[in-house]
């Protein structure tokens, strides 16, 4: 008997065009390269076979925000808050978020979750000393050459300070001890550091100067800030990205990872198991 697909997978989304020949690709995103380095099998299923990663995109229950909801709304609020701090947040946070994508109003517990994600950060010395007085650009795109291809991405925020640029990446669905990501660009800590480091490398290519630092902000309570070392981690990220591009274009993306690897919370675990038993 044929095993049924999980109920949370949108069957219509499975009807995707055949992916182009990987050997001819000239453009890659920072997120997909991070995914490849994390797990070639996931990369193959997601980006070559085109399977949707919909495990956590299922509709939420009548109450409570899903990890995806929290991620989208927290990012949206931080874009609107900018350098305005707590005063700006309190003017925006309520049952209805201005410009938000929620299909329903938020109850008190929903608002409390979002407040818990954001207040500690806006009170943190990093925000007060670095962000509040900076020229802040949110959702900042970057593209840069790497070997023979172009790498593209979108940074959550870039702070232009008197001492240089600061690359900032917000993470909401995964924290120091958690294993489930809320947004597609979120993964294990090593993958998060790789993304920020590669963004920093890209800014170095584009501007000619190294950013002052790269920062990962884990928003879920109790909150945590990780700093990426410059230029060491950025240069290492570029080497890893170039290796990933080479392996993908040579057709190695479908090779299963060697040994045991962490699959907890993977959105494509159901499809991966099907491949293993095929």
N, C-alpha and C positions, 0 to 999 in steps of 0.2 A: 504494500500500500504506500501511496505517496504521502510523505509527511507534510502536514499543513504548515503554511507560513504563519509566523506570529501575527496575532490580530492587530498589533499596532503598526504593521507595515502597510503603507499605502500601495496597493497593487498597481494603481495607475502609474505611480512613480517608477515602477520597475520597467516600464516600456520606454526605454531610453535608446537613443541612436547608438550605433556601433562606434566605439572610440577610435580615433585616428591612430595610425601606426606610431607607436611611441618613439621609434628611431628617428622620426622626422620632426619631432617636437622642438620648438624654439623658445617656448615660454613656460615658466613654472612659477607656482606661487610658494611663498614661504611656508604656508600652512601644509601644503601637500608634501613638501620636502621633509618637514618635521614628522609628518605621518609615516612617510616611507622609512625614515631612520628608526622610528619607534617600532614599526611592524610592517615589513614588506608585504605580508599576506593581506593586512588591512588595506594597504595602498592598492594592491592589485584588485581587490574586490570593489573598493570605493571609486578609484579613479580610472581604472582600465575597464573593469566590467560595468561600472556605472551604477552599482547598487546604492540606494539611498540609506543614509545612516539615520534611521527614524525611530530607534528604540526609545529615545527620550523626547520625541516630538509628539507623542500621543497627547490627546486632550487631557487637561488636568481634571481632577475631580471637582465637584461642585464648590469645594472650598480649598484654599491653599494653592500656592504657586508651585509650578514644576521648576526643575533646575533650569530649563530653557527660558521660562518666564522670568525668573530671577536674573539670569544673565542678560537678557535683552533689556529689561527695565532698568537694571543697575547701570549698564553702559549708557542707556539713553539719558538717565538722570545726570550722570557725570558729564556728559556732553553739554547739557543745559546749564549745569552748575558752573562749569569752567573754573575760573579763579574766584568765584563769589563766595565760596565757603559755606558754613552752616546756615547763614541767613538765606542764601540762595536756595539751599536744599529745602528748608522749611517752607519756603514760598511755593515750592513745586510738589512736595510730597503730600499726598492725600488720597482719597478714594478714587479720584480721576487724575491720572498723570497727564499734563499737557502734552499733546503730540504723541502720547503713548500708543502702543499697539494692542493693549489688552482689550479683549472683546467683552469684558465685564468690569464693573467697578470693583475696586479692591476693598476687602474688609479690614478690620483693625489688625488682625493677625498678619495679613499680607503686608500692610504698611509697616508693621513692626519688624518684619523680616528685612525689608529693604532698608529701613532706618538702621538696623543693626549692621548691615553690610557697609553703609556709607559714613555714618557719623564718626566712627573711630578713625577712619582714614582722613576725613576733613579736619579732625582735631590733632592728627599726627604731626610731629615736627617736620617730617618730609614735606607734607602738603603745605604747611604754614611757611616754611623757610624756603622752599624751592618752587612750589607751584603758584601760591597766592600772588607772588610778586613777579611772575614770569609772563612772557608772551606765549600763550598756550594755543596750540593748534590741535584739534581733535579729528579723528578719522583721517589721518594724514597719509596719502598714498606715497609709495616709493617704488621705483623700478631701477634696476641696475644690471649691467652685464656681469656674467660669471662664466668664464670660459667662452664657449660659443653660444650660450643661451642668455635669455633675459629672465631675471627673477623679479617677481612683483609681489607686493603686499600692501596692507593697510595697517598703519600703527594706530593704536587706540588714542595716543596723545604724544605730542612732542613739545616739551617746554624749552623755549629759547631764553636762557638765563644769561646773566653777565659773564658767567664762567663757561658757557658752552651749552650745547644741546643735551637734553635728557630725554631718552626714549622710555615711554611708560606703557606697560601692558597690564590691563585689568583682567583678573580671573575670578570667576564667581562660582563655577560648578565644581571645582576641585580645589582642595586645600592641602595642607601639609600631611594630613592623615587620611584624607578621603580618596576614594577610588573611582568616582563617577564624575564625568565631565558634563557641563551644561551646554556649552557651545562647541561647535565643531573644531575651533582652533585651540581648544583646551585639552590638555593631556597630562601625563606625568611631569614632575618638576623638571626633569632633564629636557623634555621636549619644549617646555615653556622657556627655559633658559636659552635653548637653541634658537627659538624664534626671535627673542629679543636681541640676542647676540648677532643674528643674521641681519635684522633690521639695522642695527648699529653699523655693521660692516657696509651695508648699502648706503647709509648716510655718509660714511667715509668716502665711498666711491663717488658719490654725487657732489658732496661739498668740498672734498679734499681735506677734511679735518675729522678727527675722531670725536664722537659725542663724549660729553663729560662722563656720563654713566648711562647704564640701562637698568631699569627698575621693573620688577614684577610685583604687582599689588594683589594679594589674595584677599578678596573682600569679605568672604564669609567669616562670621565671628569664630574665634576671637581676633582674626585679622593677622596679616603677616606681610612684611615687605622683604623681597629678595633683591640683592644688587648683583648685577652681572659685571664681571671684571673686564675692564678695557685696557689694552686692546686684545689681551690674551684670548678670552672666550670668543670674541668676534672673529679673530683670525682662524681659530679652530672651527667655528661654525661654518665659515666659508669653505674650509677644506672638506668638512663633512658634506656640505651641500653639493660641492663639485663631485664628490664620490657618488652621492645619491643620483645626481643627474646622469653620470656616466653609466651606472648600473641600470637605471631605468631605460635609457636610450639603447642600451645593449640587450634589452629584453629580459633582465634579471628580476624584474619587480614581482613576478609571480612565485619566486622561490620561497618556500616556507622558511621562517626564521629558525636558526639552529637552536636546539635545546629548549628548555622550558621558558616561557615568557608570560608576563602578566596579562591576563585577558579579562580581569574583573571589570565589569561596566562597559565593555566594548560593545558598540552599537551593532556590529556585524558579526558577533559571536555565532549567531544562528547560521549565517551563511558560511562562515569559516568551518564549522563542524560538518556542514554538508559537503564541502570540498574534501575534507579529510576522509570522509566515508565513501566518496564517489569511486 
